Amino acid sequence: MNKPQDQLMSRDDFGALKLHEKNAYLQDLALRFAAYYDRDPIELDKDALSRLRRYYSRRVWADLKLDELGPGQMNRSLRSIGELIRRDSIRDDVTAVLVQETTRRDTLRTPPQDDAQLMFFVPTIYDAPIKDDVNLMDVAPFSLSKKAGRGVLKYELKDSLITIEGGAESGMATVFDYDIFLNMMSFLAEEVQCFRRDERKGLRPTLPPKVYRPNASQILKFCRRSDGGKSYEDLEAALDRLANTTIKVVNLSSGKRRAVDSRPLISGYSVVSRTGANKIDLIEITIPDWVYTSVVRNESTLPLLTLHQDYFLISSGLGRFIYRLARKAAGKNPAKYYVKEVHQRSGSTQELRKFSYDLREFVSRTQAFPMPEFDLSLEDGKEGVLLHMRRRDGYGKAPEGQVLQAS
């Protein structure tokens, strides 16, 4: 694949285009540039398009008035040399703009500056494994978008119907809001482990609390986010969406509807205190009954799986969903899902064709920037393209995993 800049339209051909044609050409150039250099595609705004048009219009050797030269071999040679220099200048200028307007498409974002530094007075929760509820890892109980949206997600599985609905004003919780839910689950799991250790020692410990009281900075640290002012604003908005997002589950038996229950992601929250700069500080998060009962009252093993700490650095919502799906399905044996099944379970509002394209792009990106723990590949199957997920450390080697359908 040739570099997009090496196939730039000449200045004269570009100048002959209408304004909307120029903009369409430059937008297509930006997309080809992003694909070639593995950068995030972006819709160029008016300022970026204007700058690119200006660079195309800038003259080189204008004082020589090459366009006014008459016929003759020497004049044709001069014009050719001028056009080559002009094209080199266009290439440099256009490349500079496109580099500025796009970002690298790494699988993982860069950790915050103090990510590796120790913090005083940090609860031991940061040493606890990141946990996720196994029963929520088959589907996406959130929107994959980074921006809050409205609407309803519905999943029809073999043994249940699942509906995710956000608040009318706040919108649905996003996959990035869900980090707070993971923080809450991890706290509760650690408390349960401490409770059981004390019980085994013959002590009489009290049950873990149903109210979690973290500092905002502690949540940001756990989720590996920066502690800038906007992070605190985003955190408060995320709590609002989590409190207003509910999961409705209809359990099915022999095709007949059985039990119905509605579960909030968090039962509520309150801001206990704020800093002098009016940033959210101490928070109270009420753990919902369904989470508390499944974790605390479970007498055997916790219904949780440990997530890799780099999960929080996965930069795309689709990538995070794929990791969770792989962690559930391919923790021991390799697993395969048809892409149409992945699309169904993701809750994506995209058409299957566009979703398949984005999934292929993500899988391709993981070849250069691997996803935590799992290797991904796509292959042809009897009913379409298959997403193949295999744990990289070789844990639980076994025969090839079966193709997984909705369950």
Secondary structure, DSSP 4 states (H G I P E B T S, - for coil): ---GGGGPPPHHHHHTS-HHHHHHHHHHHHHHHHHHTTB------HHHHHHHHHHHH--SSGGG-GGG--SSHHHHHHHHHHHHHHHHHHHHHHHHHHHHH--B--SBPPPPTTTTS--TT--GGGGSPEEEEGGGSSS-SSBSSSS----EEEEE-SSEEEEEE-BTTTBPPBTTTHHHHHHHHHHHHHHHHHHHHHHHTT--PPPPPSEE--BHHHHHHHTT---SHHHHHHHHHHHHHHHH-EEEEEEEETTEEEEEEEEESSSEEEE--B-TT--B-BEEEEPPHHHHHHHHS-SSS-SEEEEPGGGGGB-SHHHHHHHHHHHHHSSSS-EEEEHHHHHHHHT--S-HHHHHHHHHHHHHHHHHSPPSSEEEEEEEETTEEEEEEEETT-TT--SPPPEE---
